[in-house]
Amino acid sequence: MPIKTSNKKIIAYVTNQDKLLVFTHTNFPSFGVQVPAGILNKNEHLSDAVVRVIYNKSGLKGTSIIKLLGTYEYKIPSEQTEPEYYYFYYIKVTEPTLCSWRYYEMPSTSADDPVSLDFYWIKLDGSNLGLTYGQDNKLLHLTRNVKKSSKIVQSADIFF
């Protein structure tokens, strides 16, 4: 049986050197710490969805997709009957960003109010970052990739 498009989600691990972009809901802190994530639209290519999700959630435009880190089947306990399929992407910012900012995510229907989100960067040091809703599933892979990337840059800097 094919997976419904509405059950496919993009999880965007947006990085700035050794830091990960996270947010909390301004008016709903009980939703916990999260990373930009969103549903894959019908007939939408995964890479297009990544760019759209990052912009719609955070307002960031200057990003570059590094790689797909993997997938994961996740079911929110007691909230849904069908699992969601997460696609985890490693992303780097390509333009300067603020240390923290508030962004208003526009709702999918005009009847709803914008959702206020508070963004900030946290250091990727291998510790548990407390991400909710299964968003932490590929953090270890991300941390390894960021460290590799950092070592390559540092090595290259020696020769210039």
PEBEL-V745193 format. One record per backbone hydrogen bond with DSSP energy under -0.5 kcal/mol. NH is the residue of the N-H (numbers start at 0). CO is the residue of the C=O. Records with the same first field share a line. If there is no record, write none. Layout:
# PEBEL-V745193
NH = CO, CO
This chain:
# PEBEL-V745193
6 = 3
7 = 4
8 = 6, 84
9 = 37
10 = 86
11 = 9, 35
12 = 10, 88
13 = 11
14 = 12, 90
15 = 18
18 = 15
19 = 121
20 = 13
21 = 119
22 = 33
23 = 117
25 = 23, 115
27 = 24
30 = 27
31 = 28
32 = 129
33 = 22
37 = 9
39 = 4, 7
40 = 38
43 = 40
48 = 44
49 = 45
50 = 46
51 = 47
52 = 48
53 = 49
54 = 50
55 = 51
56 = 52
57 = 53
58 = 53, 54
59 = 53
62 = 60
63 = 91
65 = 63, 89
66 = 89
68 = 66, 87
69 = 87
71 = 85
73 = 71, 83
78 = 75
79 = 75
83 = 73
84 = 6
85 = 71, 83
86 = 8
87 = 69, 85
88 = 10, 86
89 = 66
90 = 12, 88
91 = 63
92 = 14
93 = 61
94 = 61
100 = 118
102 = 116
104 = 102, 114
111 = 108
114 = 104
115 = 113
116 = 102
117 = 23
118 = 100, 116
119 = 21
120 = 98
121 = 19
123 = 17
124 = 122
131 = 32
134 = 131
136 = 133
138 = 135
141 = 137
142 = 138
143 = 139
144 = 140
145 = 141
146 = 142
147 = 143
148 = 144
149 = 145
150 = 146
151 = 147
152 = 148
153 = 149
154 = 150
155 = 151
156 = 152
157 = 153, 154
158 = 154, 155
159 = 156
